[in-house]
Amino acid sequence: MHILVRDKRTGAEDWILIEHAAMLMGMEADDIDAALEEFGECEVEDFIALDPE
């Protein structure tokens, strides 16, 4: 699954695989998926993942 991830430092956005986002964000892919389902976003210090829908 691809998700939209924004680098909060630069504002750059890109569609990447959730597994890649998990590595960037220092989280498990399942935790990101659950947060996207519940809140529509998942945020850490430097990145924010957004629900594509």
TORSEDREN-635779 format. One record per residue (C-alpha): residue in one letter; x, y, z. Coordinates in steps of 0.2 Angstrom, whole numbers, padded with zeros to 4 digits, always signed. Example, Ala and Ser with C-alpha at 12.3 -4.5 7.8 and 13.67 -1.06 7.14 Angstrom:
! TORSEDREN-635779
A+0062-0022+0039/S+0068-0005+0036/
***
This chain:
! TORSEDREN-635779
M+0000+0000+0000/H+0006+0017-0004/I+0004+0032+0007/L+0007+0051+0006/V+0021+0056+0018/R+0026+0074+0021/D+0044+0079+0028/K+0039+0092+0040/R+0057+0100+0039/T+0056+0103+0021/G+0038+0102+0016/A+0042+0089+0003/E+0028+0076+0000/D+0029+0059-0009/W+0019+0043-0011/I+0029+0029-0004/L+0026+0011+0002/I+0020+0010+0020/E+0035-0001+0024/H+0047+0012+0018/A+0037+0025+0028/A+0038+0014+0043/M+0057+0014+0042/L+0057+0033+0040/M+0046+0036+0055/G+0053+0023+0066/M+0037+0013+0068/E+0029-0003+0063/A+0019-0002+0047/D+0004-0010+0056/D+0004+0005+0069/I+0004+0017+0055/D-0010+0009+0046/A-0020+0008+0062/A-0017+0027+0065/L-0022+0031+0047/E-0038+0021+0049/E-0043+0029+0066/F-0036+0047+0064/G-0033+0050+0045/E-0015+0054+0049/C+0001+0047+0059/E+0013+0060+0065/V+0031+0059+0072/E+0044+0072+0075/D+0050+0074+0057/F+0036+0066+0046/I+0018+0065+0044/A+0009+0051+0035/L-0008+0056+0028/D-0023+0045+0023/P-0024+0044+0004/E-0043+0045+0004/
***
